[in-house]
Amino acid sequence: MGVVSSFSWWRCYFVLVFIIYGHSAHGNVNGGTDCAACTIALSLAEQNAEIHNGTVVHGLERLCNVLPVLYREPCQGFLSVATPVLQKILFEDVFTPDVGCHALGFCYTVAGTSACNLHPKPRNGIRGAIKRAYPDPMTWKIHQQKVANFQSDVCDFLPGLKGFCQMIEQKLETHLPVVDVDGDRFSTIQTLRGTYFRGRDCDDVRDDIYPGRRPIDGDRIQDSNCNGKILPQIKTFIELIHINKSSISGRLFNSLINLCEKKCLRNGTDKISGKSYEELFCSDVPNYGVVVLGDSAAAHFHLPKEWFSAVGMTLSSFEAAPMIIANEIDLPQLSAVTGYKNSSLVRPWWTDSVYLRLRETNRCNHRDYQNIGVNGAESASMNNTIQYTMARNRTTDNPLLVFYSLIGNDVCNGHVDTIHDMTLPEDMKRRFKSTLEYLDTQLPKGSHVVATGLADGRILYNTLKDKIHPLGDWRQDLIYPEVYSFLNCLQVSPCAGWMTTNETLRNFTSERAANLSLALKQVTESFRAKNFDVHYIDYDIQKIQNQWVADGGKASDLIEPVDGFHPSQVSNFLFASYFWEEANRLFPGAFPRNPHNADIEKIFGDQGGY
């Protein structure tokens, strides 16, 4: 799946990691993702009610009121049909969020499967609690049907929006920018696979102007590689000419272009040498871009803890929700490979990345980054579709430093027979080799490829087994293994092999991951490309954690608190340094410091930002 599959308030807010990045699509029993989302919502509502001395219905009303405006009205509409059902079962001795969600019809138990519950069951069980509230089964079914009939999809709820939503959803499925007028795979807006994922296009009308290309005519009259090496007044002059091209004659247009060239030669070049600034400042050292072909970890999947904690939830908790949702619940702009900005979303932690290190070394690399990280990506989907979304022209563009980083999905799924759906080493070899063969047709000569191994996910359970999940913050009563078991029961776990109390299964999953890492390493040792060299490095999360703890940090700081699965902002910050050090070890001398960095900063400042 890989993207938010609907814009319903229910899924856009209460959706968990296991809904978004697609592992649950093949399982999903006993209500699956709907059951999980409902249980989370009622858990928060119940705790909110306790905090404010109200009922569960009051708690749900409060949740609706803190949602962004776009989702608030559908939420309140849903609440109007759910309230009669909930009010019938609000007995202090039997109500739990599990009971409420079974009564609403989002959770159920299919014959031959075990009943799934996140909280302790009532004395007479979930069915017994519902029978007490609804002695007449027909009345209960009628109420359930009203809930099921309610249209909670915002795209349907708001007139004229459905077609727009469908367009965005279809575009996101391609993993390409939604807004890209010239089709060069770079955008001018931040979200919807825009500049948060790829460097900003400085001309979305011309497809030969984009980040990472070699300059056209030294960039004397235009910033063809979008790295900001053209004076603002020249850029404005050029833009005005092209904006008004349709309203002026061809002769006048050519005259203005000639005037522009004279102006550029006077103000856009060094007066002593006569060279353009691009030629003067960017020709002494090689220029590189950076790309990561990866999964949700590479894209930095992140759900704010405040969304899932009744204690931490405030009116300001959801201010960034539209951006986060439009970013597919990813924060690539803060990630280890392509991050470029700091954000209060992950305070107090700041951002470091391979891209920032490349830019610091050579400011001519400004904006040359692509995060091709896709939620749920594994070796098959990477080889079949995702790799083809990378933008690079072998003949016109600068070389790339590429990270191939799929750290878990080849062994992670939510299925009951999770082992059956794990990738085999021979398939890993074949797919990775095919990806390398494709890259050799696209990458400019002098590029470098680094393949990371898979993580050892045993670190998840070992670190979090006795920790309180954010959903249990208020009562201090819900630990991660209980959440893991609930998700596994519904077959919506992002990784049944590691997020489990079954130690034997955890060990087997890590053994398979190690075998897949070895397969990757073997391919890097034997593969010979025409345009790049390729090397392997371990994804050594345990080493990173040990160093962090030795420096005084907590081991749990390295794991996203909501999903208990992904690397956190702290991990991304630390891995940036690790990746950069490994790249310089593997490719010594490939990324020398540009002696003109100070001049570039003095003349061009932030080079147009992002």
FENMO-V199323 format. One record per residue. N is the residue number from 0. RES is the residue in one letter. D_LAST is the distance of its C-alpha to the last C-alpha in Angstrom with 2 decimals. Layout:
# FENMO-V199323
<<N RES D_LAST> <N RES D_LAST>>
This chain:
# FENMO-V199323
<<0 M 28.97> <1 G 25.52> <2 V 24.03> <3 V 25.21> <4 S 28.27> <5 S 28.94> <6 F 27.55> <7 S 30.68> <8 W 30.40> <9 W 32.57> <10 R 30.35> <11 C 26.95> <12 Y 28.01> <13 F 30.94> <14 V 29.84> <15 L 29.79> <16 V 28.13> <17 F 31.16> <18 I 30.66> <19 I 27.05> <20 Y 27.05> <21 G 30.25> <22 H 32.94> <23 S 35.21> <24 A 35.57> <25 H 38.72> <26 G 40.46> <27 N 40.07> <28 V 43.67> <29 N 45.34> <30 G 42.56> <31 G 39.76> <32 T 36.31> <33 D 37.81> <34 C 40.25> <35 A 37.66> <36 A 35.42> <37 C 38.52> <38 T 39.80> <39 I 36.57> <40 A 36.57> <41 L 40.24> <42 S 39.90> <43 L 37.33> <44 A 39.46> <45 E 42.59> <46 Q 41.13> <47 N 39.61> <48 A 43.08> <49 E 44.67> <50 I 42.32> <51 H 43.09> <52 N 46.67> <53 G 46.36> <54 T 46.76> <55 V 44.48> <56 V 44.16> <57 H 43.05> <58 G 40.52> <59 L 39.09> <60 E 38.98> <61 R 36.93> <62 L 34.48> <63 C 34.18> <64 N 33.57> <65 V 30.59> <66 L 28.80> <67 P 26.12> <68 V 27.96> <69 L 27.31> <70 Y 29.33> <71 R 31.82> <72 E 34.32> <73 P 34.71> <74 C 35.12> <75 Q 37.84> <76 G 39.46> <77 F 39.67> <78 L 41.09> <79 S 43.83> <80 V 45.21> <81 A 44.69> <82 T 46.40> <83 P 49.96> <84 V 49.65> <85 L 48.27> <86 Q 50.86> <87 K 53.62> <88 I 52.64> <89 L 51.72> <90 F 54.65> <91 E 53.88> <92 D 55.73> <93 V 54.11> <94 F 50.61> <95 T 47.67> <96 P 44.28> <97 D 45.71> <98 V 48.72> <99 G 46.62> <100 C 44.47> <101 H 47.64> <102 A 49.21> <103 L 46.27> <104 G 46.46> <105 F 43.07> <106 C 44.83> <107 Y 48.09> <108 T 50.08> <109 V 50.90> <110 A 54.37> <111 G 54.43> <112 T 51.29> <113 S 50.99> <114 A 49.96> <115 C 46.46> <116 N 45.94> <117 L 43.41> <118 H 45.84> <119 P 49.56> <120 K 51.75> <121 P 54.27> <122 R 57.87> <123 N 58.89> <124 G 55.68> <125 I 53.03> <126 R 55.44> <127 G 58.08> <128 A 55.79> <129 I 54.97> <130 K 58.67> <131 R 59.52> <132 A 57.12> <133 Y 58.10> <134 P 61.78> <135 D 61.56> <136 P 59.08> <137 M 58.91> <138 T 57.48> <139 W 54.72> <140 K 53.94> <141 I 53.78> <142 H 51.26> <143 Q 49.17> <144 Q 49.18> <145 K 47.90> <146 V 44.90> <147 A 44.32> <148 N 44.62> <149 F 41.98> <150 Q 38.92> <151 S 35.98> <152 D 33.25> <153 V 30.91> <154 C 30.33> <155 D 34.11> <156 F 34.58> <157 L 32.52> <158 P 33.99> <159 G 32.05> <160 L 29.30> <161 K 30.85> <162 G 29.92> <163 F 26.26> <164 C 26.25> <165 Q 28.03> <166 M 25.59> <167 I 22.62> <168 E 24.80> <169 Q 25.90> <170 K 22.43> <171 L 21.24> <172 E 24.37> <173 T 23.12> <174 H 20.01> <175 L 18.01> <176 P 15.35> <177 V 17.42> <178 V 15.69> <179 D 15.85> <180 V 18.05> <181 D 18.67> <182 G 19.15> <183 D 17.18> <184 R 15.78> <185 F 12.11> <186 S 10.88> <187 T 9.12> <188 I 9.65> <189 Q 8.69> <190 T 12.27> <191 L 15.20> <192 R 13.96> <193 G 10.69> <194 T 7.10> <195 Y 8.62> <196 F 11.00> <197 R 9.67> <198 G 7.05> <199 R 5.98> <200 D 9.26> <201 C 9.79> <202 D 13.33> <203 D 14.43> <204 V 18.01> <205 R 18.62> <206 D 18.70> <207 D 19.06> <208 I 15.60> <209 Y 12.90> <210 P 11.15> <211 G 14.07> <212 R 16.83> <213 R 19.18> <214 P 18.94> <215 I 21.28> <216 D 23.86> <217 G 21.95> <218 D 19.18> <219 R 21.62> <220 I 20.87> <221 Q 17.59> <222 D 14.37> <223 S 15.55> <224 N 13.41> <225 C 10.04> <226 N 9.86> <227 G 10.15> <228 K 13.91> <229 I 15.30> <230 L 16.33> <231 P 14.94> <232 Q 18.50> <233 I 18.97> <234 K 15.92> <235 T 17.22> <236 F 20.70> <237 I 19.94> <238 E 18.19> <239 L 21.25> <240 I 23.61> <241 H 22.22> <242 I 21.96> <243 N 25.61> <244 K 26.85> <245 S 29.03> <246 S 30.81> <247 I 31.81> <248 S 34.32> <249 G 33.67> <250 R 35.39> <251 L 33.34> <252 F 30.08> <253 N 31.18> <254 S 32.26> <255 L 28.92> <256 I 27.20> <257 N 29.85> <258 L 29.23> <259 C 25.52> <260 E 26.45> <261 K 28.73> <262 K 26.18> <263 C 23.66> <264 L 26.51> <265 R 27.33> <266 N 23.98> <267 G 21.56> <268 T 23.82> <269 D 25.60> <270 K 28.86> <271 I 30.98> <272 S 30.09> <273 G 29.08> <274 K 26.30> <275 S 22.80> <276 Y 20.15> <277 E 18.93> <278 E 22.56> <279 L 23.22> <280 F 20.41> <281 C 19.52> <282 S 23.02> <283 D 24.74> <284 V 23.10> <285 P 22.02> <286 N 18.40> <287 Y 17.44> <288 G 15.01> <289 V 15.57> <290 V 16.61> <291 V 18.45> <292 L 21.15> <293 G 22.26> <294 D 23.37> <295 S 22.48> <296 A 22.56> <297 A 19.91> <298 A 17.72> <299 H 18.68> <300 F 20.95> <301 H 21.39> <302 L 23.72> <303 P 23.88> <304 K 27.30> <305 E 27.85> <306 W 28.13> <307 F 31.14> <308 S 32.93> <309 A 35.34> <310 V 35.32> <311 G 31.58> <312 M 30.89> <313 T 30.14> <314 L 28.96> <315 S 25.48> <316 S 25.34> <317 F 24.03> <318 E 21.45> <319 A 18.66> <320 A 20.96> <321 P 19.53> <322 M 16.05> <323 I 17.88> <324 I 20.25> <325 A 17.79> <326 N 16.15> <327 E 19.70> <328 I 20.19> <329 D 17.68> <330 L 14.92> <331 P 13.27> <332 Q 10.21> <333 L 13.14> <334 S 15.26> <335 A 17.29> <336 V 16.03> <337 T 12.31> <338 G 11.32> <339 Y 8.59> <340 K 9.22> <341 N 12.62> <342 S 14.18> <343 S 17.60> <344 L 18.26> <345 V 19.55> <346 R 20.89> <347 P 22.23> <348 W 20.37> <349 W 17.20> <350 T 14.95> <351 D 15.78> <352 S 15.21> <353 V 16.34> <354 Y 12.87> <355 L 12.51> <356 R 16.10> <357 L 15.57> <358 R 12.85> <359 E 15.20> <360 T 18.02> <361 N 16.55> <362 R 13.49> <363 C 14.06> <364 N 12.67> <365 H 9.01> <366 R 7.02> <367 D 10.61> <368 Y 11.07> <369 Q 12.91> <370 N 14.44> <371 I 17.64> <372 G 19.15> <373 V 21.54> <374 N 23.72> <375 G 27.26> <376 A 26.63> <377 E 29.52> <378 S 30.89> <379 A 32.47> <380 S 29.56> <381 M 27.27> <382 N 29.89> <383 N 30.75> <384 T 27.47> <385 I 24.21> <386 Q 24.10> <387 Y 24.25> <388 T 20.80> <389 M 19.17> <390 A 17.94> <391 R 19.50> <392 N 22.05> <393 R 24.68> <394 T 25.66> <395 T 22.60> <396 D 19.85> <397 N 19.38> <398 P 20.98> <399 L 19.51> <400 L 20.15> <401 V 20.93> <402 F 21.90> <403 Y 24.43> <404 S 24.70> <405 L 26.96> <406 I 28.47> <407 G 30.82> <408 N 31.14> <409 D 33.73> <410 V 36.08> <411 C 34.78> <412 N 36.01> <413 G 37.82> <414 H 41.06> <415 V 44.49> <416 D 45.21> <417 T 41.87> <418 I 43.28> <419 H 44.21> <420 D 40.60> <421 M 39.21> <422 T 38.20> <423 L 40.92> <424 P 40.32> <425 E 41.54> <426 D 39.11> <427 M 36.22> <428 K 37.30> <429 R 37.67> <430 R 34.30> <431 F 32.37> <432 K 34.29> <433 S 33.50> <434 T 29.75> <435 L 30.12> <436 E 32.16> <437 Y 29.49> <438 L 26.82> <439 D 29.26> <440 T 29.13> <441 Q 25.35> <442 L 24.13> <443 P 24.44> <444 K 27.18> <445 G 26.44> <446 S 24.20> <447 H 24.94> <448 V 25.37> <449 V 25.91> <450 A 27.67> <451 T 27.93> <452 G 31.09> <453 L 31.53> <454 A 31.64> <455 D 35.00> <456 G 34.65> <457 R 37.83> <458 I 35.70> <459 L 34.80> <460 Y 38.39> <461 N 39.55> <462 T 36.93> <463 L 37.01> <464 K 40.64> <465 D 41.81> <466 K 38.65> <467 I 38.31> <468 H 35.79> <469 P 33.75> <470 L 36.03> <471 G 38.89> <472 D 37.50> <473 W 39.92> <474 R 43.09> <475 Q 42.09> <476 D 43.76> <477 L 41.44> <478 I 40.54> <479 Y 38.26> <480 P 41.19> <481 E 42.37> <482 V 39.03> <483 Y 39.05> <484 S 42.59> <485 F 41.81> <486 L 38.95> <487 N 41.15> <488 C 43.95> <489 L 41.79> <490 Q 40.47> <491 V 36.84> <492 S 36.01> <493 P 32.91> <494 C 35.20> <495 A 38.93> <496 G 39.66> <497 W 37.96> <498 M 37.73> <499 T 41.50> <500 T 44.48> <501 N 46.11> <502 E 45.92> <503 T 47.46> <504 L 44.76> <505 R 42.00> <506 N 43.60> <507 F 44.02> <508 T 40.37> <509 S 39.35> <510 E 41.93> <511 R 40.55> <512 A 36.99> <513 A 38.38> <514 N 40.16> <515 L 37.03> <516 S 35.21> <517 L 38.21> <518 A 37.99> <519 L 34.41> <520 K 35.53> <521 Q 38.50> <522 V 36.48> <523 T 34.20> <524 E 37.42> <525 S 39.01> <526 F 36.31> <527 R 35.99> <528 A 33.18> <529 K 33.08> <530 N 29.41> <531 F 28.43> <532 D 30.11> <533 V 29.88> <534 H 30.67> <535 Y 31.14> <536 I 30.28> <537 D 31.48> <538 Y 29.27> <539 D 31.24> <540 I 30.33> <541 Q 33.77> <542 K 33.23> <543 I 29.95> <544 Q 31.84> <545 N 34.81> <546 Q 32.78> <547 W 31.04> <548 V 34.43> <549 A 35.98> <550 D 33.42> <551 G 34.46> <552 G 32.13> <553 K 33.38> <554 A 33.46> <555 S 32.29> <556 D 29.01> <557 L 27.76> <558 I 28.33> <559 E 26.61> <560 P 29.26> <561 V 29.35> <562 D 29.78> <563 G 31.32> <564 F 29.98> <565 H 26.35> <566 P 24.90> <567 S 23.53> <568 Q 20.57> <569 V 23.08> <570 S 23.83> <571 N 20.26> <572 F 19.91> <573 L 23.23> <574 F 22.79> <575 A 19.70> <576 S 22.18> <577 Y 24.87> <578 F 22.95> <579 W 21.82> <580 E 25.38> <581 E 26.87> <582 A 24.75> <583 N 25.94> <584 R 29.44> <585 L 29.57> <586 F 28.04> <587 P 29.24> <588 G 27.88> <589 A 25.27> <590 F 22.29> <591 P 23.66> <592 R 21.99> <593 N 20.93> <594 P 23.31> <595 H 21.08> <596 N 18.18> <597 A 19.60> <598 D 19.98> <599 I 16.41> <600 E 15.24> <601 K 18.08> <602 I 17.42> <603 F 13.67> <604 G 12.58> <605 D 8.96> <606 Q 8.67> <607 G 6.60> <608 G 3.77> <609 Y 0.00>>
